[in-house]
Amino acid sequence: MRRPELTPTRSRSRRAHHADATRRRLIGGSRLSDFGRPDGFLDRQLSTWRRQLDASRSRETPDLDRLQTALEADVPETARTGIVHGDFRLDNALVIGEGDQAHVSAILDWEMATLGDPLVDVGMFAMYWEIAGLPGALASAVPSAVDPAAGTPSLDEMIAEYARQAGIPVPELHWYRAFAAYKLAVVLEGIHLRYQQGGTVDDGFDQMGGLVAQKEQWLRPLLNAEIRSAFCMTEPDVASSDATNIDTRIVRDGDHYVINGRKWWSTGAMNPDAAIFIVMGKTDPEADRHRQQSMIVVPRDTSGVEVVRPLTVFGYDDRDHGGHAEIVFRDARVPASNLIAGEGDGFAIAQALVLKTAWLMDTAGNKQAMTEIQSIKIAVPRGVQQIVDRAIQLYGGAGVSGDTPLAEMYAGIRSLRLADGPDEVHLSSLGRAQVLRRAGS
Ligand SMILES: Cc1cc2nc3c(=O)[nH]c(=O)nc-3n(C[C@H](O)[C@H](O)[C@H](O)COP(=O)(O)OP(=O)(O)OC[C@H]3O[C@@H](n4cnc5c(N)ncnc54)[C@H](O)[C@@H]3O)c2cc1C
């Protein structure tokens, strides 16, 4: 059973699937009175998952322990009881038929089902909208993530539909959503433990285990500002404003990847605290154009990594963040678990934040906002550059000297027109979108 293909053009039938799924499963009211014990269900769930966490411990998890205590201190009153599926998500829905005829014919995987508070399922289902909103790696590692940009209802719409069909006011789900996050974290701790023990058995679990390991090794020190990172995509030898041109190779060799390529404009890499480089390169040059690239974490002290030189911007060292660098990777070898998400996910990761912004703007109800924001990214740097240029003219020689900040401001704003993706590329993509929109209307 695979998750049905999600495309925007199918959004009406997709909404029908959801309404159907919502009606079939999420409403309680079962007559199977001996199927489980609804009394004390939430307390029992908490103890079960606490035991699960205790059995999965491989390290200190103070945040998770705090969440557990907070959940235990604030267990909500169960307003209704019914069947709880226990693992309710899109890829447990069996869909038959095509196009507008497609509908949910069954919900699978009932082995965890019992009687209890049905809002537990709603909270868990909501989790998959949150996962889709995460940048890159984790979202792409979870196939059941629900992406409203692909035509599914928004989370608010799903909850409102649930409430309508259940005949209840829109439920307060804070506790249930926190509980879902807790359960998922406990599951991940279990996968992490097995991964550490070498017990994960397929690529998906390996990838997930690797993600937790990366998070522990790099993300936590990054968040605590103990180390910094630099992003290495742009290359001197290819037109890098189109990331599909990137030429650096990332080649699998047993349990490692070997990286060869030359990068430049890696902002912040001159800072000695930049302990890791996130390198974009090709794992499969024969794959589909947008599936050739991957991203991988390369520690600065890896043998074969050479920070060749610092780059200046109009002669300024632009050193607030440490400075931009040119870096060469010669047979730099890192563990395979350093790959971020999967092979071929590089392009998707690079676009994840942009897509999330676009989705937020769309779900916030202003479809025009995308166009407006792109226009702002084009017009504002140009406008500011013109203002600084006129101020320089006004100041005469002082304007281009180091005695006023104007020359440095000019250098900064002029280079922003390249650093944030060349504004000409934004302009041409905006133009293309406008032409397509007009042609479609
Ligand atoms: C201050 C600064 C900081 C940066 N920080 C980083 C960083 O941290 N990490 C990183 O990887 N990179 C970084 N960059 C690099 C930046 O992302 C690239 O310079 C930019 O994407 C352009 O790529 P390129 O230099 O290869 O130019 P090219 O791709 O060779 O483009 C050259 C020119 O051709 C034009 N052009 C290209 N394609 C089109 C098109 N389709 N339509 C119209 N015109 C087009 C553009 O106007 C562009 O100015 C930084 C750059 C600067 C200046």
The ligand as an SDF file (V2000), in Angstrom:
LIG
                    3D

 53 58  0  0  0  0  0  0  0  0999 V2000
   28.5580   38.1330   -0.2250 C   0  0  0  0  0  0  0  0  0  0  0  0
   28.2030   36.7910   -0.7910 C   0  0  0  0  0  0  0  0  0  0  0  0
   27.9120   35.7330    0.0640 C   0  0  0  0  0  0  0  0  0  0  0  0
   27.6370   34.4540   -0.4410 C   0  0  0  0  0  0  0  0  0  0  0  0
   27.4320   33.3970    0.4180 N   0  0  0  0  0  0  0  0  0  0  0  0
   27.3450   32.1280   -0.0820 C   0  0  0  0  0  0  0  0  0  0  0  0
   27.3250   30.9740    0.7860 C   0  0  0  0  0  0  0  0  0  0  0  0
   27.3420   31.0890    2.0190 O   0  0  0  0  0  0  0  0  0  0  0  0
   27.3180   29.7270    0.2370 N   0  0  0  0  0  0  0  0  0  0  0  0
   27.2830   29.5390   -1.1270 C   0  0  0  0  0  0  0  0  0  0  0  0
   27.2790   28.3900   -1.5650 O   0  0  0  0  0  0  0  0  0  0  0  0
   27.2700   30.6190   -1.9740 N   0  0  0  0  0  0  0  0  0  0  0  0
   27.3200   31.8960   -1.4900 C   0  0  0  0  0  0  0  0  0  0  0  0
   27.3880   32.9850   -2.3430 N   0  0  0  0  0  0  0  0  0  0  0  0
   27.3680   32.7540   -3.7630 C   0  0  0  0  0  0  0  0  0  0  0  0
   26.0760   33.2000   -4.4430 C   0  0  0  0  0  0  0  0  0  0  0  0
   24.9990   32.3890   -4.0200 O   0  0  0  0  0  0  0  0  0  0  0  0
   26.3480   33.0740   -5.9390 C   0  0  0  0  0  0  0  0  0  0  0  0
   27.3350   34.0520   -6.2690 O   0  0  0  0  0  0  0  0  0  0  0  0
   25.1090   33.3040   -6.7610 C   0  0  0  0  0  0  0  0  0  0  0  0
   24.1940   32.2260   -6.6120 O   0  0  0  0  0  0  0  0  0  0  0  0
   25.4560   33.4190   -8.2430 C   0  0  0  0  0  0  0  0  0  0  0  0
   26.1560   32.3090   -8.6800 O   0  0  0  0  0  0  0  0  0  0  0  0
   27.5110   32.5260   -9.5030 P   0  0  0  0  0  0  0  0  0  0  0  0
   28.3870   33.4520   -8.7370 O   0  0  0  0  0  0  0  0  0  0  0  0
   28.0710   31.1980   -9.8790 O   0  0  0  0  0  0  0  0  0  0  0  0
   27.0680   33.3140  -10.7870 O   0  0  0  0  0  0  0  0  0  0  0  0
   26.5370   32.6890  -12.1480 P   0  0  0  0  0  0  0  0  0  0  0  0
   25.5380   31.5920  -11.8960 O   0  0  0  0  0  0  0  0  0  0  0  0
   27.6970   32.3800  -13.0330 O   0  0  0  0  0  0  0  0  0  0  0  0
   25.7470   33.9200  -12.7140 O   0  0  0  0  0  0  0  0  0  0  0  0
   26.4430   35.1020  -13.2270 C   0  0  0  0  0  0  0  0  0  0  0  0
   25.3910   36.1160  -13.6180 C   0  0  0  0  0  0  0  0  0  0  0  0
   24.5840   35.5580  -14.6490 O   0  0  0  0  0  0  0  0  0  0  0  0
   23.2560   35.9620  -14.4710 C   0  0  0  0  0  0  0  0  0  0  0  0
   22.3480   34.8100  -14.6170 N   0  0  0  0  0  0  0  0  0  0  0  0
   22.5790   33.5320  -14.2840 C   0  0  0  0  0  0  0  0  0  0  0  0
   21.5090   32.7540  -14.5740 N   0  0  0  0  0  0  0  0  0  0  0  0
   20.6050   33.5980  -15.0970 C   0  0  0  0  0  0  0  0  0  0  0  0
   19.2820   33.4230  -15.5800 C   0  0  0  0  0  0  0  0  0  0  0  0
   18.6830   32.2240  -15.5930 N   0  0  0  0  0  0  0  0  0  0  0  0
   18.6430   34.5150  -16.0090 N   0  0  0  0  0  0  0  0  0  0  0  0
   19.2200   35.7430  -16.0230 C   0  0  0  0  0  0  0  0  0  0  0  0
   20.4550   35.9350  -15.5870 N   0  0  0  0  0  0  0  0  0  0  0  0
   21.1270   34.9060  -15.1320 C   0  0  0  0  0  0  0  0  0  0  0  0
   23.0980   36.4740  -13.0460 C   0  0  0  0  0  0  0  0  0  0  0  0
   22.6450   37.7910  -13.0570 O   0  0  0  0  0  0  0  0  0  0  0  0
   24.4640   36.4500  -12.4810 C   0  0  0  0  0  0  0  0  0  0  0  0
   24.7730   37.6940  -11.9510 O   0  0  0  0  0  0  0  0  0  0  0  0
   27.6230   34.2730   -1.8510 C   0  0  0  0  0  0  0  0  0  0  0  0
   27.8950   35.3470   -2.7100 C   0  0  0  0  0  0  0  0  0  0  0  0
   28.1910   36.5850   -2.2040 C   0  0  0  0  0  0  0  0  0  0  0  0
   28.5070   37.7020   -3.1550 C   0  0  0  0  0  0  0  0  0  0  0  0
  1  2  1  0
  2  3  1  0
  2 52  2  0
  3  4  2  0
  4  5  1  0
  4 50  1  0
  5  6  2  0
  6  7  1  0
  6 13  1  0
  7  8  2  0
  7  9  1  0
  9 10  1  0
 10 11  2  0
 10 12  1  0
 12 13  2  0
 13 14  1  0
 14 15  1  0
 14 50  1  0
 15 16  1  0
 16 17  1  0
 16 18  1  0
 18 19  1  0
 18 20  1  0
 20 21  1  0
 20 22  1  0
 22 23  1  0
 23 24  1  0
 24 25  2  0
 24 26  1  0
 24 27  1  0
 27 28  1  0
 28 29  2  0
 28 30  1  0
 28 31  1  0
 31 32  1  0
 32 33  1  0
 33 34  1  0
 33 48  1  0
 34 35  1  0
 35 36  1  0
 35 46  1  0
 36 37  1  0
 36 45  1  0
 37 38  2  0
 38 39  1  0
 39 40  1  0
 39 45  2  0
 40 41  1  0
 40 42  2  0
 42 43  1  0
 43 44  2  0
 44 45  1  0
 46 47  1  0
 46 48  1  0
 48 49  1  0
 50 51  2  0
 51 52  1  0
 52 53  1  0
M  END
$$$$
